[in-house]
Structure formats: structure tokens, C-alpha cells
Amino acid sequence: MLERFKLPLVMLLLLVSACLYLRVWWGNYLFMAVYSGGAVVIAAACFGRRQSISSLNLLPAALLLLYYTHIPDMLAASLTYLKTTATYDGFLLYVDRSFGFSPSILISRWVGNLHLSPFFFGVYIALSIAIGASFASHINQGEPPWKIVWVLLSAVIIGVLCYNLLPACGPRMLLGGNEFNTGDPFVAVFPPGAQPVMLAVAAKYPRNAMPSLHMTWALLVLWICRDLKRGYLPAAGFAFLTAVATLAVGEHYLVDLVVAFPFALAVWNLCVGDVPLSHPRRVLTIIAATSTYLAWITVIRFAPNVFYISPLVPWLASTLTIAGTLLAVHSQPAISFAARRLSVSADTVTYDSVSH
């Protein structure tokens, strides 16, 4: 009985999501096309395999469309906006400058001088397509690969809550577009020996800088694609370009990207793994990743001058954080997110993993 109504109900949800999406973006045709790209990729994959897969595979397409409506924005705003306009943007800009320059301003200038700003803006808004492609690549016979949905959705929920630990908006929102684009990346943001202070940023901007969920999703997509023969290198390229794009468009500080690595690692091990969640390897990895993430938050918030002891401090801390995260991920076996199909022989019934 339920099977009979599954497809109509899924199509109804997809239609409602599409209507809400079009209501938001109609007229902004570039955004309308790019943000819907992930849903289109999933729908195309489902149509091509419609004879052998469950119609539930279309649900993530509806979820992606809903994500790019104002519904998540309103939810995030209610959970992360402060009653005051004060933010920790000054602290993040101060810590970024400890690298010897302001990375986001420098990257933005390089990208602008090379006339690549439109390209990297395209990369920044293309996250939906990458997510849709990673899901579509794992659609096969059987039920949808729900773990992909779960890990990406968990990153959103946990990440939005974590914004409250260090509310900030990003360098472009703090400095303004003109100053961000034309500023000198080598000029100190505070006088020598001065401590950073809370700075006001208009409440219309979301407090969504730390951690960078853009970088988090790009990393999760990369790790999801580890089991694909031809999908891993494109996913790695997209993760690298996303790191550059988030800085170039002024949405994030470099430290936002650094802390995204242990944050993503904690979410990854919380949601997926080749061993049970209670296994010591997963438990210890989650503890280590969470501790690293919280250590960055604590030092930035309460002792940012630590990064000015020596230029080696921010560089070494960032290198160890990123390298440790990648080592932890690649020391674990690649997780197969492919659905399992039923193989029927004359005498036995077995489940086989779908190969890629």
C-alpha cells in the first residue's frame, strides 16, 4: 500500500520544494540555475535509472531546493544572531594578520589581478552541484545512500549551533566591499601591542564565519567520493578551489577554513565509519577533532595575542591541524556509500556491494 503512494508523495514534495525555490530566486536567473544544479543532477540520475531504483532517491533533490530557500536562513538567524551588532570579526581579522598578512585580502587581490573573480564566484556558489553530484554518483539499485544525506545535514545543524561560540560575519561584511577589494593586506589592523576588540557589523549579515561550512561541505564531499574511481580527483580539485573562493569573495577568514578541517573530521566520524560508533578509534578521533576545534575557538576568543609570539605559531598550528585531519581521514578505510543490491541465485539470496 505504501509502495503505491511513494512516488506520488515524493513528486509532491519535490513540486512544493521547487515552487518555494522559484518564489525566492525567480528573476535572478544565474543563482536560480546554479543553486538548483544539485537537484537537477540528482533528478537526472534518478530518471536514467528509474527502472531499478527507489523513488526515494529524489528526496535529496527536494531537500537541496529547500536549503536554498529562505527557510534555513530564518532558522539560522534565530539561532545565531546576537541581540547586539557586536561580533568577533575583529578577533578573526587580528589572528589572520598574524600570518604576516591578511590572507583573504591578499587572495582577493591576486584573483582580481588575474581577472578570475567571476570564476571563483562561480565556484563559491556551485556547492549545490558538487553535493548533488556526490549523491548521484552513489545512486544504484536499492534504497538511497542515506548516510550521505545524514552527514551533510548533520554538518549544517551542528555548524549553525557552533556559530554561537564565536559569532562573526566575514571580512567583506566587516570592512565593506570597497575597502576589502582595495585594502592593503600587509597593513596591521591594530596598533602594535594592542588587543582586538568587538566590532559592530550590521545585523542583516548572518553570523556564519566560524567554522566555514562551505569548506566543511567541500571536505565532506571529498571524503564521500573516496570510494569512486573517477570522482575523487574532481572532488579534491573542487575542495581546493572552494578554499580559494571562500577567501577571494570575502566570506571567510583563513582561520575559518583551518578550523573547518577538525570540525568536518568530528562530524564525519560521528556520522559514518567502517566500525561502530562506540569503537575506540572513532571515539578517540571525535574527541581529538572536537578538542582541536574548541582549542582554536578558545585561543582566538580569550588569548589571540598567542599567535603573535612568532609568525611560526599560526603557520605551524594551521599546518598541524590540516595535516592531522587529512592523516586521520586517510588512515581510515574508504567508506562505500553505494546502495546494496539483492543478488538472487537458484539456491541462495545474498547482498553484494555495488562497485564503482
N, C-alpha and C positions, 0 to 999 in steps of 0.2 A: 504493500500500500504506500509506504513512504517513498519507495523507489520510484513509484509512478509520478509523484509530485516533486521529486528532487529537482529535475531540470527546470520546470516552470518557476519554482521558488528561487532558484539560483538566477535565472534570467530576470526575474522581477527585481531582485536585489541589485543586479548589475544595471538594470534600467534606471532604478531610483538613484544609484550612485552616479551614473552618467548624467542624469538630469541636474543633480546638485552640483556636479563638477562644471557642467556647461553654464549653469547660472552664475558661477563665480568667475569663470575665465572667458566667457563669450565676448568677442571683440579684441581680446589680447591673443591674437592667433599664434604667435610664436610660443608663448607659455602654454597655451591650450594644446598645441601639437606635441611639445616636448614632455610636459608633465603627464600627458596621457599615454606616452610612448610605452611605458612598462605594461600598462593594462592591455594595450594593443598587441604587444609581443606575446603576452600570456594567452590572449584570446586567439591569436593566430595559431599558436602551438596547439591549443585545445581543438581548434577546428580541424587542423591537419591530422589529429589522432582521435577524432571524435568517436570512431568505431570501437576503440579499445580502452578508453579512459573514463573515469568518473566525471560527471558534470561538475562535481565539487571543485575540480581544478580551476574553475572560473572564479571562485570566491576571492582568491588573492587579487584578481584584476579589479573586483569591486572595492576591496579594501584599499588598493593603491589610489583609486579615484577618490575615495572618501578622504584619504590622507591629504590630498591636495585641494580639499575644500577648506572653508574657514572653521570647520568643527574642531579639528585638532588645535588650531591656533587659539581658539577661545578657551579650550581646556588647558593648554599650556600657559596661557596668560593668567588664568585664575590660580594656577599652581606656582607660578614663578615670579609674577610681578610683585614688587615691593610697594608699600604704601608711600614710600618716598622715591624720588628720582635718583637718589644716590646709588652708585654702582661701584664695583671693584675694578672697573676698566683702568683706572689709574695705576692700580697694583699690577695688572697684567701688562700694561704698556711699559711700566717700570722694569719688570722682570724680563720682558722681551729685549729691552735695551741693554741688559747685562750681557747679551751675546756679543756686544761690541757695536751693534747697530740695531735698528728696528726692522726685523725680518719682513713683516708684511708690507711696510712702506717700500723697502728695497725691492722685493719681488714684484710689487705692483709697478714700480718704475721700470724694471727690466722688461716686464711683459709689455708695458706701454711702448717702450722704445723699439721693441721688436714687432710692434703692431699686432700682437697676439691677444689683446684684451677680448675681442669678440669670441675667439676660440676658447679661451679659458672660462669665459662666462657661460659658453655653451656646455663645457664640461661640468661646471658647477650645477647647472640646472638639469643635467642629464642623469642624475642619480636614479630617477624612476625607471629609466630604460635599463640601467645596469641591474637593478633589483629584479625587474621583470624578466630579463634575460637569464639571470641565475636561477630563477624559479622554473622558467620554461625549459631550461636545459635539463632539468631533473624530472620533468613530467614523462611518465611512461605508463605501462599497464598498471592498473590497480588504483589505490587511493592517492590523493595528492601528497607530496612531501611536506607534511605539516610542520616538521621541525624547522624548515626554512622560515616559514611564517612566524613561528614561535620565537626564534632567536632574533629576528629583525624587529618584531613587535615588542619584545622584552627590552631591547636596547632603547626604544622610544620611551616606554613607560619609566624605566629606571633612570634614563638620561634626563628626562624632564624633571623628575624629583631631585636629581643631583644638581640641577641648575641653582637650587636654593642654597647650596653650600658656598658658592662664590658667584653671585649674580653679576653678570656683565653682558655687554651687547656686541662688542667688536670695535676695532679701530676706526672703521669708516663712520660708524654711528657716533663715536666719541669725538673724533676730530672734525667731522664734516667731510663731504666728498672732495671739496676743493683742496683743503689742507692735506687730506690723506694722499691725494694724487700728486700734489706738488711739494709736499714736505721733504725735509732733508732727513734721510734715515740715520745719519750719523750724529745728529744733534741730540744731546741729553734732554730727556723730558722733564727732569727735576734738577735743581742745582746740586752740585757735588755734596754728598753727605746728607742731603735731605731725604726724608721718608715719604713714600707715596701717600696720597690721601684719597678719600672717597670723592668721586667726581660725578656730577649730575649728567644724566643722559635722559632725553625725553622718554616719557612713559610709553609712548606709542611703539617703541622698539622692544622686541622681546628680549628677555634676559637669558639668552641661549648660547653663550660663547663657550662655557667650560662645563663639560668636555665638548669637543666638536662632534656632534652626531653625524655630520657629513663624513668626517674621517672615520668614525666608528662604523658606519654602514659600509663604506668602501672596504674597510678591513674585513668585515664580516662576509661581504660578497666574495672577497678574495679567498677567504678560508672555506667558504661554502664550495667554491669551484676547484678546490684542491683535488677532487676525485675525477675531474674532467680532463681528458687528454688534450683537447684543443681549447679549453676555456680558461685555463689557469693563467697563461701569459697575457691574454687581453685583460683579465681581471686585475693582474698585477700592474699593467700599464695604466688602467683606469684609476687604481688606488694612488699611484704616483702623481698622475695628472690632477686628481682631486686634491691632494696635499698642496700642490702649487696653486690650484684655482681658489681654494678657500683663503689663501693668503692674498692672492692677486686681487680678488674682488673686495677685500677688506672686511670680510665677515668674521675672521678669526685671527687671534694672535698665534704665534708659533707654539707657545706653551699649551694652548688649547689642543693642538694636534698631538703634542707629545703625550699629554695625559689621556688622550683618546686610545692610545695603544694598551695600557694596562686596563683601562675601563672596558674596552672591547674584549680583552682576554678574560676578564672576570665574567662578563655576560656570556661569552662563548662556552666556557666551562660550566657555567650554571645551567645552560640550556641543552647542550649536546655533549657527547663524549662516547668513546668506544668502551668505557667502563661505567658502572653505576655511579650515580651522584655521590654516594657515600664512600666511594673508593678513595683511599688516602691521596692518590695522585691528583684527582680532581679537587678534593677539599683543600689540599695544600696550595694548588695553583690558584684557586679562587681567593684564598686568604692572602697569598703573596701579591696577587694582582690588585686586590682591593686595598691592601696596605700601601702599596706603591702609589696608587691613585690618591688615597687620603693623605699620604705624606706630602705630595706635591701641593694639594689644596691647603694643608696646614702651614707649610713653609711660606707659600705665596701670601696667605692671608695674615699670618702673625709674625713672620720673620723674613720678609722679602730681601732685606739687605744681605742675607747669607749669599745670595747669588753674586754679590759684588766683592766677595772676598778675593776672587780671582776670576778672570774670564774662563778659566778651565772648569769652574764649578758648573755653570749652566750647560756648557758643551758636554762635559763628562756625564752629568746627571741625565741629560737627554739621550745621549748615545747608549748608556747602560739601560735606560728604560725601554727604548725602542728595540735594542738588540736582545734584551732579556725576554721581551714579549714575543718577538719572532722566533727565538730559540725555543721558548716554551711551546709555541704552537707547532713548530715543525718537528719537535721531539715526540709529538703525538701522532698516531696513525691518521691518515686522511679519513674523514667520515663520509660514508656513502649515503647521500640523501635521496637516492633513487628509490622509487616505489618498488615493492617486491611483487613479482607476478607469480601466478599459480601455474605450475608445470604438472600436467596430468599424463601419467603413463598408464599402461594396462593394469599394473599391479600396485603402483604407489602414487601418492599425491605429495609433492614436495614444493617448497618455496625457494626460488632462486633469486639472487640479487641481479638486477638489471645492470649490465656492464655499460661503461661509457668509453 
